[in-house]
Amino acid sequence: MKSNQNNIIKIIALFLVMALIACVFISCGEKNTDTSRENDNDDKAENPNSDQNDEENAEEVKLLPDLPDVNYDGYTFTFLAHKEGASGWDWVGDEARELVAEMQDGQEVQNSEPINDAVYQRNSVIKSRYGIEIKMVSDTGENSTLKKIVNAGDDTYDAVLIFNNNVPGVVTGNLLMEVSQLPYIDLDKPWWDDGVNAMSVVNKQYLLAGDLLILDNEATNAMIFNKDLMADLGMDLPYQSVKDGKWTFDKMIEMTKDVELDLNGDGKLDYPDDRFSMMVFNDTLQAMLIAGGGLLADKDPDDVPYMCFAEPRNLQVLEKAMDLMYTNSNPGVFNVQSVGAGTGNVTWMKVYYDTFMEDRVLFMWIRMRVVEAFRGMDSNFGILPMPKYDEAQDNYCSLVNPYTGVMLGVPKTTGDPERTSIILEALSAESKYTLQPAYYDIVLNRKFARDEESSEMLDIIFNTQVYDIGGVYSFGSVFSDFCNLAGKQDRNVISYYDKKIGSMEKAIDKVVTQFEALDD
């Protein structure tokens, strides 16, 4: 009898265990399959610190610079930077906004502007950590001022922002310290941009770029397009083509075909009344060359530049780029710099902005800075990388404009290279987690870019930045000559090359000689 009772008890116990196991599996299955937004919010309601925990986890993986624990007893670290005034150009503000926060009554303040507040936050951390103050002096002739203070042996400035078009005179003028002499600059760290290595010559590098800067991002070339107009034309948005590696010159030629429209019925396409397929500048030709995987100039194994734009593949890229942006093959293209009405850059900018904002152009070549100008635009627009030459090209390539971007240098007369390198490394590392998210995620993704796909496009654009030494140094005036070719819609690249290669090579030889003579 007792044996039977024991058996019954064992059976009941086994049944209960099996039931319990089944409940556990059912519960787990329900949790894994329910991914609703409401459940996410419920979890946060039950654990109000969940966001904080996520932030703490993110903080744990924050990469820190390898720097000594030092205090500089109130030293003022001073940047020299540009001051534009009322230039009217679209690609830069009056002053650099990535170095110091806005001032009020002599104090840095937060003002709910993402860039300003990120700079304030970053500077507060570094000032406290190293016992320094941070100052920026803006100058309309910053390159001339740099030359004067270096020649005078003046150590007023610790670092300088240099417009790309001023780089040749500044570097070959022996005004900067070689990067290898800055002991705590670690170029292997992710807050430095290794693309700027294109600017070295004979293995000497005097320039830096990276997360401390935003004007290099703002000078990066891209395309924007009018989504509403594209919908009206019955076209699919090109985002998937980009993701699939099929956003090419040919694809863009296909999408710009027959878009133009003579709205005023006068029998011709003209500003300000008609509709265009694409808007470009003269600069766009070089941008297209780089987008297609080419360069004006490359460097040999000894780090010596040579002209390469007339190599066979580069000529193929240029021919296709001209098919895209010259009106004799793509009649709906509008080159802003060919506008006859009015003179001066302010008129160009008005034409540039008004045509796009009034839904009279489908695609427009831009430097990223100008996206901010369309914040109040009624129609929706999207952002795209520059197209590839063809699908076989490995990567998209986004030129940092050789005229409008900036790079960072350290004056040769800096008082303490070790201190300067520590502060620049610290500022750059902190910028990766403050300034860059503010510029990238907040300013672009949330304020200006109007869809999730454009945010994905930004990843591609900023991860494929290219510096072209041929454009920055413009050997034998090659950059300005390319702009002239585009302005005249001239396809005779080979005849231009044959005519100018001697002066280009002579210019390269001069630069190489100047670099070889620079102090180590």
C-alpha positions as CSV (number, residue, x, y, z in Angstrom):
1,M,0.0,0.0,0.0
2,K,2.8,2.4,1.0
3,S,4.6,1.5,-2.2
4,N,1.5,2.4,-4.2
5,Q,1.2,5.7,-2.4
6,N,4.9,6.5,-3.0
7,N,4.4,5.8,-6.7
8,I,1.4,8.1,-6.9
9,I,3.3,10.8,-5.1
10,K,6.2,10.4,-7.5
11,I,3.9,10.6,-10.5
12,I,2.2,13.8,-9.2
13,A,5.6,15.3,-8.5
14,L,6.9,14.5,-12.0
15,F,3.7,16.0,-13.4
16,L,4.2,19.2,-11.5
17,V,7.8,19.5,-12.6
18,M,6.8,19.0,-16.2
19,A,4.1,21.6,-15.9
20,L,6.5,24.0,-14.4
21,I,9.0,23.5,-17.2
22,A,6.3,24.0,-19.8
23,C,5.3,27.3,-18.1
24,V,8.9,28.5,-18.2
25,F,9.2,27.7,-22.0
26,I,5.9,29.4,-22.7
27,S,7.0,32.5,-20.7
28,C,10.3,32.8,-22.5
29,G,8.7,32.3,-25.9
30,E,6.2,35.2,-25.2
31,K,9.0,37.5,-24.1
32,N,11.2,36.8,-27.1
33,T,8.4,37.3,-29.6
34,D,6.9,40.5,-28.2
35,T,9.0,43.4,-29.5
36,S,6.3,46.1,-29.4
37,R,7.2,49.7,-28.6
38,E,4.7,49.6,-25.7
39,N,6.7,46.8,-24.0
40,D,9.9,48.8,-24.3
41,N,8.2,51.8,-22.6
42,D,6.8,49.5,-19.9
43,D,10.2,48.2,-19.2
44,K,11.5,51.8,-18.8
45,A,8.5,52.6,-16.5
46,E,9.4,49.6,-14.3
47,N,13.1,50.5,-14.3
48,P,13.3,54.3,-14.7
49,N,17.1,54.1,-14.6
50,S,17.3,51.9,-17.7
51,D,18.5,54.8,-19.9
52,Q,21.0,55.8,-17.3
53,N,22.3,52.2,-17.2
54,D,22.6,52.2,-21.0
55,E,24.6,55.4,-20.8
56,E,26.8,54.0,-18.1
57,N,27.4,50.9,-20.3
58,A,28.3,53.2,-23.2
59,E,30.7,55.1,-20.9
60,E,32.4,51.9,-20.0
61,V,33.5,51.4,-23.6
62,K,34.6,55.0,-24.1
63,L,38.1,55.0,-25.5
64,L,40.4,57.2,-23.5
65,P,43.7,58.8,-24.7
66,D,47.0,57.6,-23.3
67,L,48.0,60.8,-21.6
68,P,49.9,61.7,-18.4
69,D,48.1,63.2,-15.4
70,V,49.3,66.8,-15.5
71,N,48.1,70.2,-14.4
72,Y,49.1,73.4,-16.2
73,D,48.1,75.9,-13.5
74,G,45.8,78.1,-15.5
75,Y,47.7,78.2,-18.7
76,T,45.7,79.7,-21.6
77,F,45.8,77.4,-24.6
78,T,45.2,79.7,-27.7
79,F,43.9,78.8,-31.1
80,L,44.4,81.0,-34.2
81,A,41.4,80.7,-36.5
82,H,39.7,82.4,-39.5
83,K,37.3,85.3,-39.3
84,E,35.2,85.6,-42.5
85,G,33.1,88.8,-42.0
86,A,30.5,89.4,-44.6
87,S,31.9,87.2,-47.4
88,G,28.5,85.9,-48.5
89,W,29.8,82.4,-49.2
90,D,27.6,79.5,-48.2
91,W,30.3,77.2,-46.8
92,V,31.5,78.9,-43.7
93,G,30.3,81.1,-40.9
94,D,31.9,84.2,-39.6
95,E,34.1,82.3,-37.1
96,A,35.1,78.7,-36.3
97,R,32.4,77.2,-34.0
98,E,34.2,74.1,-33.0
99,L,36.8,75.6,-30.7
100,V,35.2,77.8,-28.0
101,A,31.6,78.2,-26.8
102,E,29.6,81.3,-27.2
103,M,30.6,84.1,-24.7
104,Q,28.3,86.1,-22.5
105,D,29.7,88.7,-20.1
106,G,33.1,87.2,-20.6
107,Q,32.0,83.6,-19.7
108,E,31.3,80.6,-21.8
109,V,27.7,79.7,-21.6
110,Q,25.3,77.0,-22.8
111,N,22.6,78.2,-25.1
112,S,20.7,75.1,-26.3
113,E,22.5,75.2,-29.6
114,P,23.9,71.7,-30.0
115,I,27.4,72.7,-31.4
116,N,27.9,75.4,-28.8
117,D,26.8,73.2,-25.9
118,A,28.9,70.3,-27.0
119,V,32.0,72.6,-27.2
120,Y,31.1,74.0,-23.8
121,Q,30.8,70.5,-22.4
122,R,34.1,69.3,-24.0
123,N,36.1,72.3,-23.0
124,S,34.8,72.2,-19.4
125,V,36.1,68.6,-19.1
126,I,39.5,69.4,-20.5
127,K,39.9,72.7,-18.6
128,S,39.1,71.0,-15.4
129,R,41.3,67.9,-16.1
130,Y,44.4,69.9,-17.1
131,G,44.0,73.2,-15.3
132,I,43.9,75.3,-18.5
133,E,41.8,78.0,-20.2
134,I,40.9,77.7,-23.9
135,K,40.9,80.8,-26.1
136,M,40.3,81.4,-29.8
137,V,41.6,84.5,-31.7
138,S,39.8,85.0,-35.0
139,D,41.7,86.9,-37.8
140,T,40.6,87.7,-41.3
141,G,44.2,87.0,-42.4
142,E,45.1,84.1,-40.2
143,N,47.8,82.8,-42.5
144,S,49.5,86.1,-42.7
145,T,49.3,86.5,-38.9
146,L,50.8,83.0,-38.5
147,K,53.7,83.9,-40.7
148,K,54.4,87.1,-38.7
149,I,54.3,85.5,-35.3
150,V,56.5,82.5,-36.4
151,N,59.1,84.8,-38.1
152,A,59.1,86.9,-34.9
153,G,59.6,83.8,-32.7
154,D,56.3,84.6,-30.9
155,D,54.7,81.7,-29.0
156,T,51.3,83.3,-28.6
157,Y,49.4,80.5,-30.5
158,D,49.4,76.9,-29.6
159,A,47.5,75.7,-32.7
160,V,46.0,77.1,-35.9
161,L,43.1,76.2,-38.2
162,I,44.2,76.5,-41.8
163,F,41.9,76.7,-44.8
164,N,42.8,74.1,-47.3
165,N,43.6,76.7,-50.0
166,N,46.1,78.3,-47.6
167,V,47.9,75.1,-46.8
168,P,50.6,75.2,-49.5
169,G,52.0,78.6,-48.4
170,V,51.7,77.8,-44.7
171,V,53.4,74.4,-44.9
172,T,56.1,75.2,-47.4
173,G,56.7,78.5,-45.6
174,N,58.2,76.4,-42.7
175,L,55.6,77.8,-40.3
176,L,54.4,74.5,-38.7
177,M,55.8,71.8,-36.5
178,E,56.1,68.3,-38.0
179,V,53.5,66.0,-36.5
180,S,56.1,63.5,-35.4
181,Q,57.5,66.1,-33.0
182,L,54.2,66.2,-31.1
183,P,54.9,63.3,-28.7
184,Y,51.3,62.6,-27.5
185,I,49.5,62.8,-30.8
186,D,48.5,59.2,-31.5
187,L,47.4,59.0,-35.1
188,D,46.3,55.4,-34.6
189,K,43.4,56.6,-32.4
190,P,40.0,56.9,-34.1
191,W,39.6,60.6,-33.3
192,W,42.3,61.4,-36.0
193,D,41.5,61.2,-39.7
194,D,44.1,59.2,-41.6
195,G,42.8,60.6,-44.9
196,V,44.9,63.7,-44.3
197,N,48.0,61.6,-44.8
198,A,47.4,62.4,-48.5
199,M,48.9,65.8,-47.6
200,S,52.3,64.5,-46.6
201,V,55.3,64.9,-49.0
202,V,58.6,62.9,-48.7
203,N,57.2,61.4,-45.5
204,K,56.9,64.7,-43.7
205,Q,53.5,65.6,-42.3
206,Y,52.6,68.9,-40.8
207,L,48.8,68.7,-40.8
208,L,46.1,67.1,-38.7
209,A,42.4,66.5,-39.2
210,G,39.8,64.7,-37.1
211,D,37.1,64.9,-34.5
212,L,38.3,68.3,-33.1
213,L,37.1,69.8,-36.3
214,I,33.7,70.1,-38.0
215,L,34.4,72.4,-40.9
216,D,36.2,69.5,-42.7
217,N,32.8,67.6,-42.5
218,E,31.0,70.7,-43.6
219,A,33.3,71.0,-46.6
220,T,32.7,67.3,-47.7
221,N,30.9,67.0,-51.0
222,A,27.6,65.2,-51.4
223,M,24.3,65.4,-53.3
224,I,20.9,66.4,-52.1
225,F,17.6,65.8,-53.9
226,N,14.0,67.0,-53.8
227,K,11.9,64.1,-52.6
228,D,8.6,65.7,-53.3
229,L,9.6,66.5,-56.9
230,M,11.0,63.0,-57.3
231,A,7.6,61.6,-56.2
232,D,5.8,63.8,-58.6
233,L,8.0,62.4,-61.4
234,G,7.1,58.9,-60.4
235,M,10.7,57.9,-59.5
236,D,11.8,55.5,-56.8
237,L,14.1,57.1,-54.2
238,P,17.7,56.2,-54.8
239,Y,18.6,55.1,-51.3
240,Q,18.4,51.4,-52.0
241,S,20.6,51.9,-55.1
242,V,23.2,53.5,-52.7
243,K,23.0,50.6,-50.3
244,D,23.3,48.0,-53.1
245,G,26.4,49.7,-54.5
246,K,24.4,50.7,-57.6
247,W,24.4,54.5,-57.2
248,T,26.6,55.3,-60.2
249,F,27.1,58.0,-62.8
250,D,25.0,56.0,-65.2
251,K,22.2,55.7,-62.6
252,M,22.3,59.4,-62.0
253,I,22.3,60.1,-65.8
254,E,19.2,57.9,-66.1
255,M,17.4,59.8,-63.2
256,T,18.2,63.2,-64.6
257,K,17.1,62.4,-68.1
258,D,14.0,64.5,-69.3
259,V,13.5,66.1,-65.9
260,E,14.0,69.6,-67.2
261,L,11.0,71.7,-68.1
262,D,10.5,75.0,-69.9
263,L,7.9,76.3,-67.4
264,N,7.6,79.8,-68.9
265,G,7.3,78.5,-72.5
266,D,9.9,80.8,-74.0
267,G,11.6,77.9,-75.8
268,K,14.7,77.7,-73.6
269,L,15.9,76.7,-70.1
270,D,16.8,79.7,-68.0
271,Y,16.8,81.1,-64.5
272,P,14.6,82.0,-62.6
273,D,11.5,80.4,-64.2
274,D,12.3,76.9,-65.5
275,R,12.9,73.5,-63.9
276,F,16.3,71.7,-64.1
277,S,17.5,68.2,-63.5
278,M,20.7,69.0,-61.6
279,M,22.5,72.0,-60.2
280,V,26.3,72.1,-60.1
281,F,29.3,74.4,-59.7
282,N,32.6,74.4,-61.6
283,D,34.1,72.6,-58.6
284,T,31.8,69.7,-59.2
285,L,34.1,68.3,-62.0
286,Q,36.9,67.6,-59.6
287,A,34.4,66.3,-57.0
288,M,33.1,63.9,-59.7
289,L,36.6,62.7,-60.5
290,I,37.2,61.9,-56.9
291,A,33.8,60.3,-56.5
292,G,34.6,58.0,-59.4
293,G,37.7,56.8,-57.6
294,G,40.2,59.1,-59.3
295,L,42.5,61.9,-58.2
296,L,44.2,65.0,-59.7
297,A,47.5,63.8,-58.2
298,D,48.6,60.7,-56.3
299,K,51.9,59.8,-54.6
300,D,54.6,57.3,-55.5
301,P,56.2,54.8,-53.0
302,D,58.7,57.6,-51.9
303,D,55.7,59.8,-51.0
304,V,56.4,62.1,-53.9
305,P,53.3,63.6,-55.7
306,Y,52.7,63.0,-59.4
307,M,49.9,64.0,-61.7
308,C,47.5,61.2,-62.5
309,F,44.3,62.6,-63.8
310,A,45.2,61.8,-67.4
311,E,45.7,58.0,-66.7
312,P,43.3,55.9,-68.7
313,R,40.8,55.0,-66.0
314,N,40.7,58.6,-64.7
315,L,40.0,59.8,-68.3
316,Q,37.1,57.4,-68.4
317,V,35.8,58.8,-65.1
318,L,36.1,62.3,-66.4
319,E,34.3,61.5,-69.7
320,K,31.4,60.0,-67.8
321,A,31.3,62.9,-65.3
322,M,31.2,65.4,-68.2
323,D,28.3,63.3,-69.7
324,L,26.5,63.9,-66.5
325,M,27.2,67.6,-65.9
326,Y,27.7,69.1,-69.3
327,T,24.5,70.4,-71.1
328,N,25.6,69.2,-74.5
329,S,24.9,65.7,-73.2
330,N,22.6,66.4,-70.3
331,P,20.6,69.5,-71.2
332,G,18.8,69.8,-67.9
333,V,21.9,70.6,-65.9
334,F,22.3,74.1,-64.5
335,N,25.8,75.4,-63.7
336,V,25.3,78.2,-61.1
337,Q,28.5,79.9,-62.1
338,S,27.4,80.2,-65.7
339,V,24.5,82.5,-64.6
340,G,24.7,85.7,-66.6
341,A,22.4,87.8,-64.5
342,G,24.2,89.7,-61.7
343,T,27.7,89.5,-60.5
344,G,29.4,88.4,-57.3
345,N,29.1,85.4,-55.0
346,V,26.1,86.6,-53.2
347,T,24.0,86.5,-56.4
348,W,25.3,82.9,-57.0
349,M,24.2,81.9,-53.6
350,K,20.7,83.3,-54.1
351,V,20.3,81.5,-57.3
352,Y,21.7,78.3,-55.7
353,Y,19.3,78.3,-52.8
354,D,16.2,79.7,-54.4
355,T,16.1,77.2,-57.3
356,F,16.2,74.2,-55.0
357,M,13.8,75.6,-52.3
358,E,11.3,76.5,-55.0
359,D,11.2,72.9,-56.3
360,R,12.8,73.7,-59.6
361,V,15.8,71.3,-59.5
362,L,15.9,67.6,-58.7
363,F,19.5,67.1,-57.7
364,M,22.0,69.5,-56.3
365,W,25.8,69.2,-55.6
366,I,26.6,70.5,-52.2
367,R,29.2,71.0,-49.6
368,M,27.6,69.6,-46.4
369,R,27.5,72.9,-44.7
370,V,24.7,74.2,-47.0
371,V,22.2,71.5,-45.7
372,E,21.6,73.9,-42.8
373,A,20.3,76.5,-45.2
374,F,17.3,74.3,-46.1
375,R,16.1,73.9,-42.6
376,G,12.9,75.9,-43.3
377,M,12.3,74.4,-46.7
378,D,8.6,73.3,-47.2
379,S,9.4,70.4,-49.5
380,N,11.2,67.3,-48.3
381,F,14.7,66.6,-49.4
382,G,17.2,63.7,-49.0
383,I,21.0,63.4,-48.8
384,L,23.1,61.1,-50.9
385,P,26.8,60.4,-51.3
386,M,28.4,61.3,-54.6
387,P,27.8,58.5,-57.2
388,K,30.5,55.9,-58.0
389,Y,31.9,55.6,-61.5
390,D,30.4,52.1,-61.9
391,E,29.3,49.1,-59.8
392,A,32.8,47.6,-59.9
393,Q,34.2,50.5,-57.9
394,D,34.7,49.3,-54.3
395,N,33.7,52.3,-52.3
396,Y,31.9,55.6,-52.6
397,C,34.4,58.6,-52.3
398,S,33.5,61.9,-50.8
399,L,35.9,64.8,-51.5
400,V,36.8,67.2,-48.8
401,N,36.7,70.4,-50.9
402,P,40.2,71.6,-51.5
403,Y,39.1,75.2,-51.1
404,T,36.6,75.3,-48.3
405,G,37.8,72.8,-45.7
406,V,40.3,73.3,-42.9
407,M,43.1,71.3,-41.4
408,L,44.9,71.8,-38.0
409,G,48.5,72.7,-37.5
410,V,50.9,73.6,-34.7
411,P,53.0,76.7,-35.1
412,K,56.7,76.1,-35.2
413,T,57.1,78.5,-32.3
414,T,54.7,76.8,-29.9
415,G,56.2,77.2,-26.4
416,D,55.9,73.5,-25.3
417,P,55.3,70.8,-27.9
418,E,54.6,68.2,-25.2
419,R,51.9,70.3,-23.6
420,T,50.4,71.2,-27.0
421,S,50.2,67.6,-28.0
422,I,48.6,66.6,-24.7
423,I,45.9,69.2,-25.0
424,L,45.2,68.6,-28.7
425,E,45.0,64.8,-28.1
426,A,42.7,65.3,-25.1
427,L,40.4,67.8,-26.9
428,S,40.2,65.5,-30.0
429,A,39.4,62.4,-27.9
430,E,36.7,64.2,-26.0
431,S,35.3,65.7,-29.2
432,K,34.6,62.1,-30.5
433,Y,32.1,61.8,-27.7
434,T,30.7,65.3,-27.5
435,L,31.3,67.5,-30.6
436,Q,30.9,64.9,-33.3
437,P,27.6,63.5,-31.9
438,A,26.3,67.0,-31.6
439,Y,27.2,67.8,-35.2
440,Y,26.4,64.5,-36.7
441,D,23.5,63.0,-34.8
442,I,21.7,66.2,-33.5
443,V,22.3,68.9,-36.1
444,L,22.1,66.7,-39.2
445,N,20.0,63.7,-38.3
446,R,17.4,65.4,-36.2
447,K,17.2,69.0,-37.4
448,F,18.0,68.9,-41.1
449,A,17.9,65.4,-42.6
450,R,14.3,64.5,-42.8
451,D,14.3,60.7,-43.0
452,E,16.1,57.8,-41.5
453,E,17.7,56.9,-44.8
454,S,19.5,60.2,-45.1
455,S,21.1,59.5,-41.7
456,E,22.4,56.2,-43.2
457,M,23.7,58.1,-46.1
458,L,25.7,60.3,-43.7
459,D,27.5,57.3,-42.4
460,I,28.7,56.5,-46.0
461,I,29.6,60.2,-46.7
462,F,31.7,60.8,-43.6
463,N,33.3,57.3,-43.7
464,T,34.6,57.8,-47.2
465,Q,36.2,61.2,-47.0
466,V,39.1,61.8,-49.5
467,Y,41.8,64.6,-49.6
468,D,43.3,65.2,-53.0
469,I,46.8,66.7,-52.8
470,G,46.5,67.8,-56.4
471,G,43.5,69.9,-55.5
472,V,44.9,71.4,-52.3
473,Y,48.3,72.3,-53.8
474,S,46.8,72.9,-57.3
475,F,50.2,72.1,-59.0
476,G,50.5,74.3,-62.0
477,S,47.0,75.8,-61.2
478,V,45.4,72.4,-62.0
479,F,42.5,72.9,-59.6
480,S,41.5,76.3,-61.0
481,D,42.1,75.0,-64.5
482,F,39.7,72.1,-63.9
483,C,37.1,74.6,-62.7
484,N,37.7,76.6,-66.0
485,L,37.2,73.4,-68.0
486,A,33.9,72.8,-66.3
487,G,32.8,76.4,-66.8
488,K,33.5,76.2,-70.5
489,Q,32.2,72.6,-70.8
490,D,35.5,71.7,-72.3
491,R,36.1,68.0,-72.8
492,N,39.7,68.3,-74.1
493,V,41.4,66.9,-71.0
494,I,44.3,65.3,-72.9
495,S,45.2,68.5,-74.8
496,Y,45.0,70.4,-71.5
497,Y,47.3,67.8,-69.9
498,D,49.8,67.9,-72.8
499,K,49.9,71.7,-72.6
500,K,50.3,72.0,-68.9
501,I,52.1,68.9,-67.7
502,G,55.5,70.7,-67.8
503,S,54.3,73.5,-65.4
504,M,52.6,70.9,-63.2
505,E,55.7,68.8,-62.8
506,K,57.8,71.9,-62.2
507,A,55.4,72.9,-59.4
508,I,55.7,69.5,-57.9
509,D,59.5,69.6,-58.0
510,K,59.4,73.0,-56.2
511,V,57.2,71.7,-53.5
512,V,59.3,68.5,-53.0
513,T,62.4,70.7,-52.7
514,Q,60.7,72.9,-50.2
515,F,59.6,69.9,-48.1
516,E,63.1,68.4,-48.2
517,A,64.5,71.7,-46.9
518,L,62.0,72.0,-44.0
519,D,63.4,71.7,-40.5
520,D,62.7,68.3,-38.8
